Amino acid sequence: MTMTAEDLLAALVSEVPEVQPLVREHLEDNEGVLLHLLSADLRRYAIQAFDTGRTDVLQRLLVVLDRALVDGDEYVNNAMAVSFVEDTGWWGPAMQPFIESWPLGLQAEARRQRES
């Protein structure tokens, strides 16, 4: 089944309740969610979770984002590829442990983006 923006939001709120305030803030600010902005904020949230050792939250978040990248409709997939992975500037050695913590779909997209 293809994941829509609404499905992604429902999965985030259900599976990663820690990001509910971030999702709610986007809903309030935009009267609807602009996934590119939300996924860029989720990237920052994921880096923070990694840096502070909140591995449980990080893994649940990454699983949802990976599913969105792999199973998302064109809008969801594009938002994940562009705003979470593309042009992140995290190809340096210090970011490798973070990228290695990603599920396989996100890692594959990171490799694809790096090679293009």
ABEGO torsion letter per residue (X at the ends): XBBBAAAAAAAAAAABAAAAAAAAAAAAAAGEBBAAAAAAAAAAAAAAAAAAGBAAAAAAAAAAAAAAAAABBAAAAAAAAAAAABGAGAABAAAAAAAAABBAAAAAAAAAAAAX
